[in-house]
């Protein structure tokens, strides 16, 4: 129980450390050391938890991929490729409600911290014309942005989750996530978008539409290249994302590309993901805590298991504004339990993954939300008041899909 209290105290200290202007990555390093010492780990185990970030292949690969994706996002923004993609989308989809949901989703394909800032100005401007209040504009940007992160193979969260459960096939998890994403976006449309004023957009001719389609595919091609090389040639994303960056080089002004490439390396991202993995390794080293969780999960009924996953996933996600941390704690535990079949493990992974997503999505320190609030002028109180219908709906969607999937795949 002591180790459980230590972890809970560490979670509670994250907002406190952030008030001292520390990055969350640095805060997690500090709290990782605190958790290890207070949890009774020998100094050698704490050092091993840090070095494992760089010596365990799955962890190191994930760190490098996330950094590379951040570089791709920054370069596409600096060279105006994202802006051109936005302008093409406006011509392709002559429906303001569809566009305000699609644009954050398309930009969300670039898994980079702070990426919501790229679509927030667009959503804010269009949302004002549609009569949306600041909180709705902010929430639309966040909810609609988080479509592809649950579905694309290069999603940092999918990569992290499957690195902890390598026997789960990526395509299977993504397929189950698709059901939740569709339900979530329908709920988002009903509660956030449906009551907005309909804005008339100028029509385009067939030739202009085809030209816009070509422009969109051209500007989206770096992302498509990275995915295609992985899917058809089974190359790791650690190789395909640099290929996408090379493609950006041929699409832009090459004069200062070397300088821009170097400056696109976001050191904060490197510190952030390294801190997350370090903290996860420390928590996983707390053998008494892991045994305590396993006892809770294995010695109780199905309903207790479902409640524990929901509570732990949401609390850890809310406290950190990240999915990596609750995934790092819950996935190894959930996957270590006895299951009758692969399908049962897959459904349990889906359930665990999406509860961690719920905590992350609604976290008060979720970076995407903070940037969206800043762009729209929404306050924290307005944001959560506007979120209430979704807060009440999404848990039931996850629970319902769990039982549907269990019945169909059982």
ABEGO torsion letter per residue (X at the ends): XAAAAAAAAAAAAAAAAAAAGBBAAAAAAAAAAAAAAAAGBBAAAAAAAAAAAAABAAAAAAAAAAAAAAAAAAAAAAAGAAAAAAAAAAAABABAAAAAAAAAAAAAABBBBGAAAAAAAAAAAAAAAAGBBAAAAAAAAAAAABAAAAABAABAAAAAAAAABAABBAAAAAAAAAAAAAAAAAAAAAAAAAABBBBBBBBBBAAAAAAAAAAAAAAAAAAAAAAAAAAAAGBBAAAAAAAAAAAAAAABBAAAAAAAAAAABBAAAAAAAAAAAAAAAAAAABAAAAAAAAAAAAABBAAAAAAAAAAAAAAAAAAAGBAAAAAAAAAAAAAABBBABAAAAAAAAAAAAAAAAAAAAABAABAAAAAAAAAAGBBAAAAAAAAAAAAAAAAAAAAAAAAAAAAAAX
